[in-house]
Amino acid sequence: MPIWTPSLFRIADANLTRFMAFVEARGVAARDYTALHRWSVEWPAAFWDALWEFAGVAGERGAGPALEGGDLMPGARWFPGARLNFAENLLRGPDAEPALPEDDYY
């Protein structure tokens, strides 16, 4: 028996729930966690492509595959042609405002 179960509101509001709806709208059968996990393992490059798009990663995706050498662990490379600024992606907020107000710089 689980020690905690999220409310229906919390489940509906979860990023994982939104991601499952996002990939389902693109033709992936991901109605529950088990189906999403299965798809991510069977089609890892498609999973990572979808995650890049869903997360709105700021950067240049590159023309290459989302996953190169996925059968090599270690050794796989994700988005080998991508260029992005890690700090930009970490610090961005839900809008175009700076992460720190200008008067906090000094």
C-alpha positions as CSV (number, residue, x, y, z in Angstrom):
1,M,0.0,0.0,0.0
2,P,1.5,3.4,-1.0
3,I,2.3,5.8,1.8
4,W,1.2,8.8,-0.4
5,T,-1.0,9.2,-3.4
6,P,-1.2,12.6,-5.2
7,S,-4.6,14.3,-5.6
8,L,-6.4,14.2,-9.0
9,F,-5.6,17.9,-9.3
10,R,-1.9,17.3,-8.6
11,I,-1.8,14.5,-11.2
12,A,-3.6,16.7,-13.8
13,D,-1.2,19.6,-13.1
14,A,2.0,17.6,-13.3
15,N,4.6,18.1,-16.0
16,L,4.6,14.4,-16.7
17,T,0.9,14.5,-17.4
18,R,1.3,17.4,-19.8
19,F,4.2,15.7,-21.5
20,M,2.1,12.5,-22.0
21,A,-0.6,14.7,-23.6
22,F,2.0,16.4,-25.7
23,V,3.3,13.2,-27.2
24,E,-0.1,11.7,-27.6
25,A,-1.1,14.7,-29.7
26,R,1.7,13.7,-32.0
27,G,0.5,10.1,-32.4
28,V,2.4,8.4,-29.5
29,A,0.3,6.0,-27.4
30,A,1.4,7.3,-23.9
31,R,-1.8,7.1,-21.9
32,D,0.0,6.1,-18.7
33,Y,3.5,6.0,-17.2
34,T,4.1,2.4,-18.3
35,A,3.3,3.2,-21.9
36,L,5.4,6.4,-21.9
37,H,8.4,4.5,-20.4
38,R,8.0,1.7,-23.0
39,W,8.0,4.3,-25.8
40,S,11.1,6.1,-24.3
41,V,13.0,2.8,-24.3
42,E,11.9,1.5,-27.7
43,W,12.3,4.9,-29.5
44,P,14.8,6.9,-27.4
45,A,15.7,9.3,-30.2
46,A,12.0,10.2,-30.7
47,F,11.6,10.6,-27.0
48,W,14.5,13.0,-26.6
49,D,13.3,15.0,-29.7
50,A,9.9,15.3,-28.1
51,L,11.3,16.3,-24.7
52,W,13.5,19.0,-26.3
53,E,10.4,20.5,-28.0
54,F,8.2,20.1,-24.9
55,A,10.7,21.7,-22.6
56,G,11.2,24.6,-24.9
57,V,15.0,24.3,-24.8
58,A,16.6,27.6,-25.8
59,G,19.4,26.9,-28.3
60,E,20.2,25.5,-31.7
61,R,18.9,21.9,-32.0
62,G,21.3,21.0,-34.8
63,A,20.7,18.9,-37.8
64,G,21.9,15.6,-36.4
65,P,20.1,12.9,-34.5
66,A,18.8,13.5,-31.0
67,L,20.7,10.4,-29.8
68,E,23.9,9.1,-31.3
69,G,25.2,5.7,-30.2
70,G,22.2,5.0,-28.0
71,D,23.3,1.4,-27.6
72,L,26.6,2.5,-26.0
73,M,26.4,3.1,-22.3
74,P,28.6,4.8,-21.5
75,G,29.4,6.5,-24.8
76,A,26.0,7.7,-26.0
77,R,25.8,11.3,-27.1
78,W,22.6,13.4,-26.9
79,F,22.0,16.1,-29.4
80,P,25.6,16.1,-30.7
81,G,25.0,19.0,-33.1
82,A,23.2,21.2,-30.5
83,R,24.5,24.5,-29.2
84,L,23.0,26.0,-26.1
85,N,23.8,28.1,-23.1
86,F,23.3,26.0,-20.0
87,A,22.9,29.0,-17.7
88,E,20.3,30.6,-20.0
89,N,18.2,27.4,-19.8
90,L,18.6,27.1,-16.1
91,L,17.9,30.7,-15.2
92,R,15.1,31.6,-17.5
93,G,11.7,32.2,-16.1
94,P,8.2,31.9,-17.5
95,D,8.5,35.2,-19.2
96,A,11.2,37.4,-20.8
97,E,12.2,39.1,-17.6
98,P,15.8,38.6,-16.3
99,A,16.3,36.0,-13.6
100,L,17.8,38.7,-11.4
101,P,16.4,42.3,-11.3
102,E,18.9,44.8,-12.6
103,D,19.3,46.5,-9.2
104,D,20.5,43.1,-7.7
105,Y,23.5,43.0,-10.0
106,Y,25.6,45.2,-7.7
